Amino acid sequence: MKSKRTTIENAWICSVVAEEIIPFFGDIIVERNRIQKIRPKNFSLFQKDPHKVGKDSINAFGRVITIPNVNFHDHIYSRLAKGLPTKNPMKNFQSILKNLWWKLDSFLDEQMIESSAKLAAIDSIKNGVTYIFDHHSSQNKIEDSLSILKNTLKKFSIRSVLCFETSDRNGVQNAINGLNENHNFFKNEIDDDTKAMLGLHASFTLSDEILLEAKKILNENWGIHIHVAEDLSDINLSKEYTGKTPIQRLKKYKLLNDKSILVHGTHLEQKDFLKIEEFGSAIALCLDSNMNNSVGLIDLRKISNAITLLNGTDGMHSNVAKSFKQLFLLSRSQGFSFEESFALIKKVYFDQIGFVKKYFDDFPSLMENERADFIVWDYFPPTPLSKENFLSHFIYGILESKISSVFQNGEILLLNGNITMINEVDEQNEIYSSGEKLFNKFLNK
């Protein structure tokens, strides 16, 4: 829904200033794609007449507005996986990969990839996610697969950082094709709203020869996106095949830099974290997925404060808020004090802002003259909201709430919980057709 001028009145606006979140009550005036003005107001006056707004204004009624959510590790290709008739046992991580995910990514065609991207876009917007770092795999439809994702996500006004999951598991030529898809996309397809990373699956499915080829096409302008030590089998098989751990191999082939995302890190050792810190790479945590796959959970005490930490969903869902809450609860369960856990969440909040700006330097802070990217949570603070207690509201209230409205580049993507730019029923019916096709492939093979 496009509008030249939109005013959102009566909201708690949580602007980012330096290393603080500063909430205040007021209005946001959007002019085309920018925040033209932020107008502070007296909350007590709103309480006297909460329905009073200007003509054609959107009344937030005291809800909370923040910067957008970012998913730092998604698998859009997995979105049609619900309810599939898996026939073979999935007793451990390797069997889950072989009997579900590697079978699924071999079945995907162009229509299924597009449908997966549509479903991911719809779910992401409903969860306030308008920036996605995706790790794509469609091993029998490699060429131009990233373009399909790009074009579909653009229709929903989602900004993305895309890559293809390069792997040797289907032969050397497939791995080379994966590298080529990454490189061609980086050279020819990136623009203001779409960026690229060099996608690698995991150490145990990557030969030294492919890592050497990856090294040749990597430079300071982009980073790698790779699973690292998600399960102990990644470390054990990497040692068995190459004599080195995953992090040792990445260091050997000079694939670590400060624009890289290492996903999971569940079984990394202290020496691994020191190498990651040395090169400035980020770790994306996907705690729901780790528990679902029964691979263990990362020991947060081992991670230096200097390492950038991000939140992802690993394709299980689009609810990044849930991932944030899981991180807080994990820290508490591992013995962090409340003070330490709140400090961790604040660190990750600002780590994420710093990292996304490596790819989109105009990522907003909810300030005047910035891009109008922000989300309205269906959360009404029951007590005063300030910079001193924002994190308490964030953890125990905001993250537990649904998203009411979403603005991206001044465009309204979600209004009062409803997607605005499509007929969702029609789109979901089309998505189902692709899902049924995938279902039948699993049923018959």
Stockholm file with secondary structure:
# STOCKHOLM 1.0

chainA/1-445         MKSKRTTIENAWICSVVAEEIIPFFGDIIVERNRIQKIRPKNFSLFQKDPHKVGKDSINAFGRVITIPNVNFHDHIYSRLAKGLPTKNPMKNFQSILKNLWWKLDSFLDEQMIESSAKLAAIDSIKNGVTYIFDHHSSQNKIEDSLSILKNTLKKFSIRSVLCFETSDRNGVQNAINGLNENHNFFKNEIDDDTKAMLGLHASFTLSDEILLEAKKILNENWGIHIHVAEDLSDINLSKEYTGKTPIQRLKKYKLLNDKSILVHGTHLEQKDFLKIEEFGSAIALCLDSNMNNSVGLIDLRKISNAITLLNGTDGMHSNVAKSFKQLFLLSRSQGFSFEESFALIKKVYFDQIGFVKKYFDDFPSLMENERADFIVWDYFPPTPLSKENFLSHFIYGILESKISSVFQNGEILLLNGNITMINEVDEQNEIYSSGEKLFNKFLNK
#=GR chainA/1-445 SS CCCSEEEEEEEEEEEEETTEEEEEEEEEEEETTEEEEEEECCHHHHHHCTTCCCTTCEEEEEEEEECCEEEEEECGGGTTCTTCCCCSCCCSHHHHIIIIIHHHHHHCCHHHHHHHHHHHHHHHHHTTEEEEEECBCCTTSCTTHHHHHHHHHHHTTCEEEECBCBCSTTCHHHHHHHHHHHHHHHHHTCCSSEEECEEEEEGGGCCHHHHHHHHHHCCTTCCEEEEESSSHHHHHHHHHHHSSCHHHHHHHTTCCCTTCEEEECTTCCHHHHHHHHHHTCEEEECHHHHHHTTCCCCCGGGSCTTSEEEECCTTSCSCHHHHHHHHHHHHHHTTCCHHHHHHHHHHHHHHHHHHHTTTCTTCCCSCTTSBCCEEEESCCCSSCCCTTTHHHHHHHTGGGSCEEEEEETTEEEEETTEECSSCHHHHHHHHHHHHHHHHHHHHHC
#=GC SS_cons         CCCSEEEEEEEEEEEEETTEEEEEEEEEEEETTEEEEEEECCHHHHHHCTTCCCTTCEEEEEEEEECCEEEEEECGGGTTCTTCCCCSCCCSHHHHIIIIIHHHHHHCCHHHHHHHHHHHHHHHHHTTEEEEEECBCCTTSCTTHHHHHHHHHHHTTCEEEECBCBCSTTCHHHHHHHHHHHHHHHHHTCCSSEEECEEEEEGGGCCHHHHHHHHHHCCTTCCEEEEESSSHHHHHHHHHHHSSCHHHHHHHTTCCCTTCEEEECTTCCHHHHHHHHHHTCEEEECHHHHHHTTCCCCCGGGSCTTSEEEECCTTSCSCHHHHHHHHHHHHHHTTCCHHHHHHHHHHHHHHHHHHHTTTCTTCCCSCTTSBCCEEEESCCCSSCCCTTTHHHHHHHTGGGSCEEEEEETTEEEEETTEECSSCHHHHHHHHHHHHHHHHHHHHHC
//
